[in-house]
Amino acid sequence: QVRLVESGGGLVQPGGSLRLSCAASGFTFSNYGVSWYRQGLGKERELVAFISTMGSITNYADSVKGRFTISRDNVKNTAFLQMNSLKPEDTAVYYCKSRIWSNDYWGQGTQVTVSS
């Protein structure tokens, strides 16, 4: 059974940092890319970052370039999203996703709130 579990969210002040984790199980993690998405209150879900199977390719939304870093550990079957210089507009539920044989699998999400 494919499972993705996010963790690491919380409340942080503007300018602060958080590191999100996405623990994967039930499939060969190293064979598939991983994406992070976010959805703010009343907003559509948007793609934040993507990392390829071995981490050689990464892509970021313009809004987070230079502040967020996506990475993965294929031994620990975990993907990460390091978020620095956080802004109030980064407040959202963050989800990880992996596409396996044309099926999208999502985690349950982790809340990130940036506020003073």
C-alpha positions as CSV (number, residue, x, y, z in Angstrom):
1,Q,0.0,0.0,0.0
2,V,1.4,3.3,-1.1
3,R,1.7,5.8,1.7
4,L,3.2,9.3,2.0
5,V,3.3,11.0,5.4
6,E,4.3,14.7,5.8
7,S,5.7,16.2,9.0
8,G,7.5,19.2,10.2
9,G,4.9,21.9,9.8
10,G,4.1,24.5,12.5
11,L,4.0,28.1,13.4
12,V,7.0,30.3,12.6
13,Q,7.7,34.0,12.5
14,P,8.4,35.8,9.2
15,G,12.0,35.3,8.2
16,G,12.2,32.0,10.0
17,S,12.8,28.5,8.7
18,L,11.1,25.1,8.7
19,R,12.1,21.7,7.3
20,L,9.3,19.5,6.0
21,S,9.7,15.7,5.6
22,C,7.7,13.3,3.4
23,A,8.2,9.7,4.5
24,A,7.3,7.2,1.8
25,S,6.4,3.5,2.0
26,G,4.7,0.8,0.0
27,F,6.6,1.4,-3.3
28,T,10.2,1.7,-4.6
29,F,10.7,5.3,-3.6
30,S,13.9,5.8,-5.7
31,N,12.1,5.0,-8.9
32,Y,9.8,8.0,-8.8
33,G,10.0,11.8,-8.6
34,V,8.5,13.7,-5.7
35,S,6.6,17.0,-5.7
36,W,5.7,19.4,-3.0
37,Y,2.4,21.3,-3.3
38,R,0.7,23.8,-1.1
39,Q,-2.8,25.1,-0.7
40,G,-3.6,28.3,1.1
41,L,-7.0,29.0,2.6
42,G,-9.4,29.8,-0.3
43,K,-6.7,29.2,-2.9
44,E,-6.0,26.6,-5.4
45,R,-3.4,23.9,-4.8
46,E,-0.1,25.0,-6.4
47,L,3.1,23.2,-7.2
48,V,6.0,24.4,-5.1
49,A,8.9,22.1,-6.0
50,F,9.8,18.9,-7.8
51,I,12.8,16.5,-7.5
52,S,13.7,13.7,-9.9
53,T,14.4,10.1,-8.9
54,M,18.1,10.6,-8.1
55,G,17.8,14.3,-7.3
56,S,19.7,15.5,-10.3
57,I,16.8,17.6,-11.5
58,T,14.9,20.1,-9.3
59,N,12.3,22.7,-10.2
60,Y,10.7,25.5,-8.2
61,A,7.9,27.9,-8.4
62,D,9.1,31.4,-9.0
63,S,7.6,32.5,-5.6
64,V,9.9,30.2,-3.7
65,K,13.1,30.2,-5.8
66,G,16.2,31.0,-3.7
67,R,14.3,30.4,-0.4
68,F,13.2,26.8,-0.6
69,T,15.3,23.7,-1.3
70,I,13.9,20.2,-2.2
71,S,16.0,17.1,-1.5
72,R,15.6,13.4,-1.0
73,D,17.2,10.5,0.8
74,N,16.6,7.3,-1.2
75,V,18.0,5.2,1.6
76,K,15.6,6.6,4.1
77,N,12.7,6.8,1.6
78,T,12.2,10.4,2.5
79,A,11.9,13.7,0.7
80,F,12.5,17.1,2.3
81,L,11.5,20.7,1.7
82,Q,13.8,23.2,3.5
83,M,12.0,26.5,3.7
84,N,14.0,29.6,4.6
85,S,13.1,33.3,4.8
86,L,9.5,32.4,5.2
87,K,6.8,35.0,4.5
88,P,3.2,35.2,5.6
89,E,2.1,34.4,2.1
90,D,3.8,31.0,2.5
91,T,1.1,30.0,5.0
92,A,-0.6,26.9,3.6
93,V,-1.1,23.2,4.0
94,Y,1.9,21.5,2.3
95,Y,1.5,18.2,0.6
96,C,3.9,15.8,-1.0
97,K,3.0,13.8,-4.0
98,S,4.4,11.0,-6.1
99,R,3.1,9.8,-9.5
100,I,3.3,6.1,-9.9
101,W,2.2,4.5,-13.1
102,S,0.0,7.5,-14.0
103,N,-1.6,7.5,-10.6
104,D,-1.0,10.4,-8.2
105,Y,-0.5,9.6,-4.5
106,W,-0.8,12.3,-1.9
107,G,0.0,12.6,1.7
108,Q,-2.4,14.1,4.3
109,G,-0.6,17.4,4.4
110,T,1.1,19.4,7.1
111,Q,0.1,23.0,8.1
112,V,2.6,25.8,7.9
113,T,1.7,29.1,9.4
114,V,3.9,32.1,9.1
115,S,2.9,34.9,11.5
116,S,4.2,37.2,14.0
